[in-house]
Structures are given as structure tokens and as C-alpha cells.
Amino acid sequence: MATSRQRYWMCLPLVLLATSAMAHSDGSLAANVLFSWSFDLDFMLPLALVCFVYLRGIRQRQQRGRLTSHRETSLVFLGLFMLFLALQSPIDPLGERSFSMHQVQHLLLRTLGPMLLFLPSPQTTFVSGLNTHVRRVLGRVGRLTGLGVLAHPITATLLFVGLAYVWQYPPYFELALRNDMVHYLMHVTMLGSGLLFWWCIFDTRPSSTCYGTRLAMLWIATTANIALGAYLTMKTGVLFPVYDELGRLWVDGDMDELLGGLIVWILGSMMSLVPFLVIIRRWGYKKDRMRKARMTVTSAGSDAVRKGSRETAENTLRLGWMLGLFSGGIFLALISVMLLSLGIRV
């Protein structure tokens, strides 16, 4: 079981990546956006450091006879690549001229990138890539600053949901587009909250958040995302006229914000399906291991076998009900928000 000190230096990827998010306000879009790729040192150096720590962790584990799966490595680097796309690709300058593209950037930055990064639970590999001195320093810093509070399920969920709403508030959103430092703060907080949230969701330590709580976190985040996306889609009038001042691309304001709302509503909500199924599977696997651990060799008679079969069936039924309740809850929230939005629109 991980100690309290270990909880802090396991967050190293969170700290490194969150502090590397960078906002860009060039004021003009390149003639050919396909070549508007950036390789800014303020992002690339932390990214390279994270890659170095991870690759060193793979090597350290290999020397101890513990191989890192290709699945884990692929997902980690795919997640890092999504973060690179969000901040260094043409998506970034396009997001300054198009509300819908800005929502694509936020989707990569706070959801898809962090989710893929932590989906295979690579914390052990990252920790293996740190030397003993760095681990001690990080543990000491964590204890002095109280970083462990941020990893609490309530805190992580509130930050993940709350910051999404805060930065969609029109005065703050427009201020971020006009001010480089505020834009920088927007990206840092969104990336940091996303890394923290998905780290809590996929943490595999024995002392980590129980699976029922993780499902509740996903349900709250998905429902809040549906409400926000539905409002952006169904509202009347243009909420962000700053794009017209900067030079809005492709479509008019109403269509641009409708597309952005659909991205938040549909694509953002669909992202919760995969982690929900992963958590359900891991929960069932954990219960199955606990059941097998209780069945000793001496109790392998017919009664024990029948009891184990009943427990397996009960666990499957329970997980099936939870999947149904989650899907039904999301569906009801979707319909309720849609009806409410239509009522407001009328």
C-alpha cells in the first residue's frame, strides 16, 4: 500500500504538465493554417522532461524484471500528443478566431489528453523514473503545501466542473482572448483540473478512491457538461461578440456558437462512456479477485463452487444495474436539460 508520502510524488506528471500549458495570442492567423505549428520551449521542454521520466521509468522497471505493456506506452504518448495538438498545432490560432475550434481545444486539453494519459494508470512507471532524492523532495513539498487535498474526489470534481463553467462565463472568456496572461491562466487551470480529475478516476493504488465514488464523479461531470453544452446550443443571441472584433472564421456568430455548444454537449459527454466502462470492468475484476481469494483449496467443494458462482452472478447483475442507472440518469438529464433549454428559448 502506498504511503502518504508516495501520494505526492505520484502527482509529478500533473505538476509538470499543468505548469507547461501556454496561451498564444498572435493577433493574426497564418495564411495557411496547416503550417501554423509551434514548438515553443515553454511547452516543449516540460513535455520532453515528462517523456524522459516516463522512458526512464520503463527502463528501470525492465531492469527489475517488470515489463511495461505496449498498451500503456501507446496510450501515454497518445495522450501527450493530444496535449501537443491542443497547444502547438493550428488548433490554437484557429481557436482565437472561432468559438467552435476553441471548444475543440478545450476538449483536447482538459478531457481527451489527460484521459488517455492516465487511462492505463502509468503512475508506477512515472515514479520508477524518479530517483530517490527527487521523490523525497516532492514528498516534502507535498506535505508542506497540502497538495493531497487537491486529490480528494470532491475537490477534483469541483475544480473540473467549476473551472469549465467559470471560463465559459462571457466576460472571463472574452478577457482571456484579449489578455495573454489571462489566456495563459485559462489553459493552465483547465489542463491542471483535467489531469487531477482523470488521475483520481484511473488511480489503481489500494488506498485510492472507491469505484462507486468514481462513478459518481463521472456522473456529476457528465451531467454538468450536458447542461453547459445544451445552454450554449439552445441560447438565443451571440454570447461572445469578441470573435467578430478579432475576425470570426467561416460562419456567423450564431452558427459558430451552436457548433461549439454541440461539441461541448455531444462530444464532451460521450467522452465519459469509455472511462465509465473501464471503471465498471475494474470494479468487477476486483470483486472477482476478492472472491477467489476467499476460496481456499480446502473449500473447493461443490458448496463453495456454487457459492462462488452465485457471487459472480450477483456481481454481474449489480454492475449491470449500475450501468443501466448511469445510462438512464444521463438520458434523463439530457432530456430534462433539452426541455428546459427549449422552454427558455421560447
C-alpha positions in Angstrom: 0.0 0.0 0.0 1.3 3.4 -1.0 2.3 5.7 1.9 1.1 9.3 2.3 4.5 10.5 1.0 4.1 8.5 -2.2 0.8 10.2 -3.0 2.6 13.5 -3.6 5.4 12.5 -5.9 3.0 10.3 -7.9 1.5 13.6 -9.0 4.7 14.7 -10.8 3.1 14.4 -14.3 0.3 16.6 -13.1 2.6 19.3 -11.9 4.9 19.3 -14.9 2.2 19.3 -17.5 -0.1 21.8 -15.7 2.7 24.3 -15.5 3.6 23.9 -19.1 0.2 25.0 -20.7 0.7 28.1 -22.7 -1.8 30.5 -24.2 -1.0 32.2 -27.5 -2.4 35.4 -28.9 -0.5 36.2 -32.1 -3.2 38.6 -33.3 -3.1 37.3 -36.8 -3.8 33.9 -38.4 -1.2 32.5 -40.8 -2.2 32.4 -44.4 -2.0 28.7 -44.4 -3.1 27.3 -41.1 -1.8 23.9 -42.0 1.7 25.2 -41.4 0.8 27.1 -38.2 2.7 24.7 -35.9 4.5 25.9 -32.9 7.3 24.4 -30.9 7.6 26.8 -28.0 10.2 26.0 -25.4 7.8 26.8 -22.5 5.7 23.8 -23.6 8.3 21.5 -25.3 10.8 21.4 -22.5 8.3 20.3 -19.8 6.9 17.8 -22.4 10.4 16.5 -23.1 11.0 16.1 -19.3 7.8 14.2 -18.8 8.8 11.8 -21.7 12.3 11.4 -20.3 10.9 10.5 -16.8 8.5 8.0 -18.3 11.0 6.3 -20.6 13.5 6.1 -17.7 10.7 4.5 -15.6 10.2 1.9 -18.4 13.9 1.1 -18.3 14.1 0.9 -14.5 11.1 -1.5 -14.4 12.6 -3.6 -17.1 15.9 -4.0 -15.2 13.8 -5.3 -12.3 12.0 -7.8 -14.5 8.8 -5.8 -14.7 7.8 -5.0 -18.3 5.6 -2.1 -19.2 2.9 -3.1 -21.7 2.8 -1.7 -25.2 -0.8 -0.6 -24.5 0.2 1.6 -21.6 3.1 3.2 -23.6 0.9 3.8 -26.6 -1.9 5.5 -24.6 0.5 7.6 -22.6 2.2 9.0 -25.7 -1.1 9.4 -27.4 -2.4 11.5 -24.5 0.7 13.6 -24.6 0.3 14.1 -28.3 -3.3 15.3 -27.8 -2.0 17.9 -25.4 0.6 18.9 -28.0 -2.1 19.2 -30.6 -4.2 21.4 -28.3 -1.4 23.9 -27.6 1.1 23.7 -30.5 -1.0 22.8 -33.6 -3.1 25.1 -35.9 -6.0 24.4 -33.4 -4.5 27.0 -31.1 -4.6 30.0 -33.6 -7.9 28.9 -35.0 -9.4 28.9 -31.5 -8.7 32.7 -31.4 -10.9 33.2 -34.4 -13.6 30.5 -33.9 -15.6 29.6 -30.8 -16.2 26.1 -32.0 -12.5 25.5 -32.6 -11.8 26.9 -29.1 -14.1 24.2 -27.7 -12.2 21.6 -29.6 -9.0 22.8 -28.0 -10.6 22.7 -24.5 -11.9 19.2 -25.2 -8.3 18.0 -26.0 -6.8 20.0 -23.2 -9.0 19.0 -20.2 -10.6 15.7 -21.3 -9.2 13.7 -24.1 -5.5 14.3 -23.5 -5.5 13.7 -19.7 -7.9 10.8 -20.0 -5.7 8.9 -22.4 -2.6 9.8 -20.4 -4.0 8.2 -17.2 -6.2 5.5 -18.7 -3.5 2.8 -18.4 -2.7 4.0 -14.8 1.0 4.8 -15.6 1.8 6.3 -12.1 4.0 3.4 -11.2 6.1 3.8 -14.3 6.5 7.6 -13.8 7.5 7.0 -10.1 10.1 4.5 -11.2 11.6 7.1 -13.5 12.4 9.4 -10.5 15.5 8.9 -8.3 15.2 8.6 -4.6 16.3 12.2 -3.9 13.6 13.7 -6.2 11.0 11.5 -4.6 11.9 12.8 -1.1 11.9 16.4 -2.2 8.5 16.0 -3.9 7.1 14.3 -0.8 8.3 17.1 1.4 6.9 19.7 -0.8 3.6 17.9 -0.9 3.3 17.7 2.8 4.2 21.4 3.3 1.8 22.7 0.7 -1.1 20.3 1.3 -1.3 19.2 -2.3 -3.0 16.0 -1.1 -6.2 18.0 -0.6 -6.5 18.5 -4.4 -6.6 14.8 -4.9 -9.8 14.4 -2.8 -12.7 13.3 -5.0 -14.9 16.3 -4.0 -12.1 18.8 -4.7 -11.1 17.2 -8.0 -14.7 17.1 -9.3 -15.5 20.7 -8.2 -12.4 22.0 -9.9 -13.0 20.0 -13.1 -16.7 21.1 -13.4 -16.4 24.6 -11.8 -13.5 25.8 -14.0 -15.3 24.7 -17.1 -18.2 26.9 -16.1 -16.1 29.8 -14.9 -14.1 30.1 -18.2 -17.3 29.9 -20.3 -18.7 32.9 -18.5 -18.6 35.5 -21.3 -16.8 38.3 -19.5 -14.0 35.9 -18.4 -13.9 34.2 -21.8 -13.5 37.4 -23.7 -10.9 38.7 -21.2 -8.9 35.6 -21.9 -8.9 36.3 -25.6 -7.8 39.9 -25.1 -5.2 39.3 -22.4 -2.3 36.9 -22.8 -1.8 36.3 -19.1 -5.5 35.5 -18.5 -5.4 33.2 -21.5 -2.4 31.5 -20.0 -4.2 31.1 -16.7 -7.2 29.6 -18.5 -5.1 26.9 -20.2 -3.1 26.2 -17.0 -6.2 25.7 -14.8 -8.1 23.7 -17.4 -5.2 21.4 -18.0 -4.4 21.1 -14.3 -8.0 20.3 -13.4 -8.3 17.7 -16.2 -5.1 16.0 -15.1 -6.2 15.9 -11.5 -9.7 14.6 -12.3 -8.7 11.8 -14.5 -5.8 10.8 -12.3 -8.3 10.3 -9.5 -10.6 8.4 -11.8 -8.0 5.9 -13.0 -5.8 5.6 -9.9 -5.1 1.9 -9.1 -3.5 2.3 -5.7 -5.2 0.2 -2.9 -5.8 3.4 -0.9 -7.3 5.2 -3.8 -10.9 6.4 -4.3 -13.5 3.6 -4.2 -15.1 2.7 -7.5 -18.6 3.8 -6.5 -17.3 7.3 -5.8 -15.5 7.4 -9.2 -18.8 6.5 -11.0 -20.4 9.4 -9.1 -17.7 11.7 -10.1 -18.2 10.7 -13.8 -22.0 11.1 -13.5 -21.6 14.6 -12.0 -19.1 15.7 -14.6 -21.2 14.4 -17.5 -24.4 15.9 -16.3 -22.8 19.3 -15.8 -21.3 19.0 -19.2 -24.6 18.2 -20.8 -26.2 21.3 -19.1 -23.4 23.6 -20.2 -23.4 22.3 -23.8 -27.2 22.4 -24.0 -27.2 26.0 -22.9 -24.6 27.0 -25.4 -26.6 25.3 -28.1 -30.1 26.5 -27.3 -29.5 30.0 -26.1 -30.5 33.0 -28.3 -28.2 35.7 -29.5 -24.4 35.8 -29.6 -22.6 35.4 -26.3 -19.1 36.1 -27.5 -19.0 39.1 -29.9 -15.3 39.4 -29.3 -14.8 36.9 -32.1 -16.4 39.4 -34.6 -13.9 42.0 -33.5 -11.0 39.6 -33.9 -12.3 38.3 -37.2 -14.5 35.3 -36.9 -13.8 32.5 -39.4 -16.1 30.5 -41.7 -19.6 31.1 -40.2 -21.6 33.8 -38.4 -21.7 34.1 -34.6 -24.9 32.1 -34.1 -23.8 29.1 -36.1 -20.3 29.2 -34.6 -21.6 29.1 -31.1 -24.2 26.5 -31.9 -21.4 24.3 -33.3 -19.3 25.0 -30.2 -22.2 24.1 -27.9 -22.7 20.8 -29.8 -19.1 20.0 -29.3 -19.4 20.5 -25.6 -22.7 18.8 -25.4 -22.3 15.7 -27.6 -18.6 15.1 -27.9 -17.7 16.2 -24.4 -20.4 14.0 -22.9 -19.5 10.9 -25.0 -16.0 11.0 -23.6 -17.4 9.7 -20.2 -18.6 6.5 -21.7 -15.2 4.8 -22.1 -14.0 5.7 -18.6 -17.3 4.5 -17.1 -17.0 1.1 -18.8 -13.4 0.9 -17.7 -14.3 1.6 -14.1 -17.1 -1.0 -14.2 -14.7 -3.6 -15.6 -12.1 -2.9 -13.0 -14.7 -3.0 -10.2 -15.9 -6.3 -11.4 -12.4 -7.6 -11.7 -11.5 -6.5 -8.2 -14.6 -8.2 -6.8 -13.8 -11.4 -8.7 -10.2 -11.4 -7.2 -11.6 -10.9 -3.7 -14.0 -13.8 -4.2 -11.2 -16.1 -5.5 -9.0 -15.1 -2.6 -11.7 -16.3 -0.1 -12.0 -19.7 -1.8 -9.1 -21.7 -0.4 -8.0 -25.1 -1.7 -9.7 -26.9 1.2 -13.1 -25.3 0.5 -13.1 -26.1 -3.2 -16.1 -28.4 -2.8 -19.4 -28.2 -4.6 -20.9 -25.9 -2.0 -18.0 -23.4 -2.3 -18.2 -23.6 -6.1 -22.0 -22.9 -6.1 -21.4 -20.0 -3.6 -18.7 -18.6 -5.8 -21.0 -18.9 -8.9 -23.8 -17.1 -7.1 -21.5 -14.3 -6.0 -20.2 -13.9 -9.6 -23.8 -13.7 -10.9 -24.7 -11.2 -8.2 -21.7 -9.0 -9.0 -22.6 -9.1 -12.7 -26.2 -8.2 -12.0 -25.1 -5.4 -9.7 -22.7 -3.9 -12.3 -25.4 -4.3 -15.0 -27.8 -2.3 -12.8 -25.2 0.4 -12.2 -24.6 0.7 -16.0 -28.3 0.9 -16.6 -28.8 3.5 -13.9 -25.8 5.6 -15.2 -27.1 5.5 -18.7 -30.7 6.2 -17.6 -29.6 9.1 -15.4 -27.6 10.6 -18.3 -30.5 10.2 -20.6 -33.0 11.8 -18.2 -30.6 14.7 -17.6 -30.2 15.1 -21.4 -34.0 15.2 -21.9 -34.6 17.5 -18.9 -31.9 20.0 -20.0 -33.2 19.9 -23.6 -36.8 20.6 -22.5 -35.6 23.4 -20.1 -33.5 25.0 -22.8 -36.3 24.8 -25.3 -38.6 26.5 -22.7 -36.0 29.3 -22.2 -35.6 29.7 -25.9 -39.4 30.1 -26.4 
